[in-house]
Amino acid sequence: MGEQVKAIVELRQGQSGSDELANQLIEFVRARIAHYKAPRSVDFIDALPRLPTGKLAKRKLLDQYTHADT
């Protein structure tokens, strides 16, 4: 039902994500920007998709998450 702000976080090598870390990230963001702009959830991934130039492949990431919900 509509869109929701989600944070996709690339972890450093050897690090692991947890619910505690996700909550800390959300609280950090909420303290600095408007509440409605803050992510409601956090996904941790090993590597963000990149283009050959090294830039973030935003379309690929967006497609991955919009098709996952339908």
C-alpha positions in Angstrom: 0.0 0.0 0.0 2.1 2.9 -1.2 5.8 3.4 -0.9 7.9 3.2 2.2 11.4 4.5 2.9 13.9 1.6 3.3 17.6 1.9 3.9 19.8 -0.5 2.0 23.2 -0.7 3.8 26.4 -2.2 2.4 28.4 -3.6 5.3 32.1 -3.5 5.6 33.9 -6.8 5.0 33.7 -8.9 8.1 30.8 -7.0 9.6 27.3 -8.3 10.1 24.0 -6.6 10.3 21.7 -7.0 13.3 18.3 -5.7 14.6 20.2 -3.6 17.1 22.3 -2.0 14.4 19.2 -1.4 12.2 17.5 0.4 15.1 20.6 2.5 15.8 20.7 3.6 12.2 17.0 4.5 12.2 17.3 6.5 15.4 20.4 8.3 14.1 18.6 9.4 11.0 15.4 10.3 12.9 17.4 12.7 15.1 18.7 14.5 12.0 15.9 14.7 9.5 12.1 14.8 9.4 10.5 11.7 10.9 8.6 10.9 7.8 11.8 10.9 5.7 13.5 8.3 8.0 13.6 4.7 6.9 11.2 2.3 8.5 13.3 -0.7 7.9 16.9 -1.5 7.0 18.3 -4.3 4.8 21.9 -5.2 5.0 23.6 -6.6 1.9 27.2 -7.6 1.1 27.5 -5.4 -2.0 25.4 -2.7 -3.6 24.9 -3.2 -7.4 27.4 -1.0 -9.3 27.8 0.1 -12.9 31.1 -0.5 -14.7 32.1 3.1 -13.8 31.7 2.3 -10.1 28.5 4.4 -9.7 25.5 2.9 -7.9 23.1 1.1 -10.2 20.0 2.7 -8.8 17.6 1.3 -11.4 18.8 -2.3 -10.7 18.4 -1.7 -6.9 14.9 -0.1 -7.4 13.8 -3.0 -9.7 15.0 -5.5 -7.2 12.9 -4.1 -4.3 9.8 -3.1 -6.3 9.4 -6.5 -7.8 10.1 -8.3 -4.5 7.0 -6.7 -3.0 4.6 -7.6 -5.8 
